[in-house]
Amino acid sequence: MSGSSDRAKCNQLQQVDLNTGTKGWKASVANGALFDSTLDVELSITGKTLMVGRSQSGTAYDVNSGKKLWDKTRFGDKCFPDAFAGGDKLIAVAGCDATGSNEHDEVQELDPATGKVKWTWQFDKGWKVARVFSLDPLVLYSTNEDKKQWNISTLGDDGKRRSQVEVALEIGAQCGWAILQRDLQGCSGVASDADTLYMPTKATTGANEIVAVNLANGKEKWRVKSPPRSRCCRSRSRTASSSPTSTRRTTRAARSCPSRWAAATPSRRRCCRTRPAPRTWRTASSRRRSTGPTGASTSRAPG
């Protein structure tokens, strides 16, 4: 922060050695053009490149020396890169022609060392890239507010669509608020490997499910229910009490869970009784549309 007041800007970079706490290089992030501020910045690291994203552009630094490497600014059809995701790959998302008739989003993979564009994927008008569920393979979650629809697409190394999810489900990933920024990597609970995407469903009237999606064709591989909930009861043993009520309570607790009862301490014993598995809700297999994390429905081919 450039100061300690409420008006201080978040434009200072400070390297810190995590082993010793020693400070390393320091740099200031300059404002960009008009409306391109450092009111809130996002950081990501890909290889040896630190990407600092502003509201409408980004600047890359060498993570070891702090040397400025390159800038990512306006390009193409009034496209402003307003979000970045880093890790296995460096991805930039830009909003294009925001006030025109061809408003759309574009996704690019960048070379972290030079900033050179490897490929560009353009989404259709009305579709907004909201989250990056995975970087390698690249899995994108997009929404269309006008149509109340959502889409999950997987892009290959060449930037072309590999597949899109065709599973009726209500996504239960935990995602933070993204009001002023997209917060591309702000979701937890979603995982993937080279061939499969693993997503939780929302828990409605009962336990949720984990769904595995084949990234080759977007179809469901399998789904499994979460373990049933259990209710734990606590019972305190009274060393000096031999009343019938106390004895009956202790006996019932010990009988319902003998292994845990035997291992518990004399002062406090715990016992968990497992409830019957609650009923779970799922979208009917005949339906091809279901609500997503923003209350939208699934859709095909956003770009």
ChimeraX attribute file (.defattr): number of C-alpha atoms within 10 A of each C-alpha:
attribute: neighborCount
match mode: 1-to-1
recipient: residues
	/A:1	12
	/A:2	11
	/A:3	10
	/A:4	8
	/A:5	8
	/A:6	6
	/A:7	10
	/A:8	11
	/A:9	17
	/A:10	17
	/A:11	19
	/A:12	15
	/A:13	15
	/A:14	11
	/A:15	16
	/A:16	13
	/A:17	9
	/A:18	8
	/A:19	6
	/A:20	7
	/A:21	9
	/A:22	9
	/A:23	11
	/A:24	12
	/A:25	13
	/A:26	13
	/A:27	14
	/A:28	12
	/A:29	18
	/A:30	13
	/A:31	16
	/A:32	16
	/A:33	11
	/A:34	7
	/A:35	10
	/A:36	17
	/A:37	20
	/A:38	21
	/A:39	13
	/A:40	13
	/A:41	19
	/A:42	18
	/A:43	16
	/A:44	16
	/A:45	20
	/A:46	18
	/A:47	14
	/A:48	14
	/A:49	26
	/A:50	22
	/A:51	27
	/A:52	23
	/A:53	26
	/A:54	28
	/A:55	21
	/A:56	23
	/A:57	25
	/A:58	26
	/A:59	20
	/A:60	25
	/A:61	21
	/A:62	18
	/A:63	17
	/A:64	12
	/A:65	12
	/A:66	18
	/A:67	14
	/A:68	14
	/A:69	16
	/A:70	17
	/A:71	16
	/A:72	20
	/A:73	18
	/A:74	18
	/A:75	11
	/A:76	8
	/A:77	14
	/A:78	15
	/A:79	21
	/A:80	25
	/A:81	25
	/A:82	23
	/A:83	28
	/A:84	27
	/A:85	25
	/A:86	21
	/A:87	14
	/A:88	14
	/A:89	19
	/A:90	21
	/A:91	22
	/A:92	24
	/A:93	25
	/A:94	25
	/A:95	21
	/A:96	22
	/A:97	16
	/A:98	14
	/A:99	8
	/A:100	10
	/A:101	8
	/A:102	13
	/A:103	19
	/A:104	22
	/A:105	25
	/A:106	21
	/A:107	21
	/A:108	20
	/A:109	23
	/A:110	19
	/A:111	15
	/A:112	24
	/A:113	16
	/A:114	12
	/A:115	17
	/A:116	13
	/A:117	13
	/A:118	12
	/A:119	13
	/A:120	16
	/A:121	16
	/A:122	18
	/A:123	18
	/A:124	15
	/A:125	15
	/A:126	16
	/A:127	23
	/A:128	24
	/A:129	25
	/A:130	21
	/A:131	21
	/A:132	22
	/A:133	27
	/A:134	22
	/A:135	19
	/A:136	16
	/A:137	21
	/A:138	22
	/A:139	24
	/A:140	20
	/A:141	19
	/A:142	21
	/A:143	25
	/A:144	21
	/A:145	15
	/A:146	9
	/A:147	13
	/A:148	15
	/A:149	22
	/A:150	27
	/A:151	23
	/A:152	24
	/A:153	24
	/A:154	26
	/A:155	19
	/A:156	14
	/A:157	14
	/A:158	12
	/A:159	17
	/A:160	13
	/A:161	16
	/A:162	18
	/A:163	19
	/A:164	25
	/A:165	23
	/A:166	20
	/A:167	21
	/A:168	21
	/A:169	25
	/A:170	26
	/A:171	21
	/A:172	19
	/A:173	17
	/A:174	14
	/A:175	15
	/A:176	12
	/A:177	11
	/A:178	12
	/A:179	7
	/A:180	8
	/A:181	15
	/A:182	18
	/A:183	20
	/A:184	24
	/A:185	19
	/A:186	15
	/A:187	15
	/A:188	13
	/A:189	14
	/A:190	16
	/A:191	13
	/A:192	19
	/A:193	11
	/A:194	11
	/A:195	12
	/A:196	19
	/A:197	23
	/A:198	18
	/A:199	23
	/A:200	23
	/A:201	22
	/A:202	21
	/A:203	16
	/A:204	12
	/A:205	10
	/A:206	16
	/A:207	18
	/A:208	22
	/A:209	22
	/A:210	19
	/A:211	20
	/A:212	22
	/A:213	23
	/A:214	19
	/A:215	24
	/A:216	14
	/A:217	14
	/A:218	20
	/A:219	17
	/A:220	17
	/A:221	14
	/A:222	11
	/A:223	15
	/A:224	11
	/A:225	15
	/A:226	15
	/A:227	11
	/A:228	14
	/A:229	14
	/A:230	12
	/A:231	9
	/A:232	11
	/A:233	11
	/A:234	11
	/A:235	18
	/A:236	15
	/A:237	16
	/A:238	14
	/A:239	8
	/A:240	6
	/A:241	10
	/A:242	10
	/A:243	9
	/A:244	9
	/A:245	9
	/A:246	14
	/A:247	13
	/A:248	12
	/A:249	13
	/A:250	17
	/A:251	11
	/A:252	13
	/A:253	21
	/A:254	18
	/A:255	11
	/A:256	14
	/A:257	15
	/A:258	14
	/A:259	11
	/A:260	15
	/A:261	20
	/A:262	12
	/A:263	10
	/A:264	13
	/A:265	12
	/A:266	12
	/A:267	10
	/A:268	12
	/A:269	19
	/A:270	18
	/A:271	21
	/A:272	15
	/A:273	13
	/A:274	13
	/A:275	10
	/A:276	9
	/A:277	14
	/A:278	12
	/A:279	12
	/A:280	14
	/A:281	16
	/A:282	16
	/A:283	14
	/A:284	11
	/A:285	10
	/A:286	7
	/A:287	10
	/A:288	14
	/A:289	20
	/A:290	20
	/A:291	17
	/A:292	22
	/A:293	17
	/A:294	13
	/A:295	14
	/A:296	20
	/A:297	22
	/A:298	24
	/A:299	21
	/A:300	13
	/A:301	12
	/A:302	21
	/A:303	15
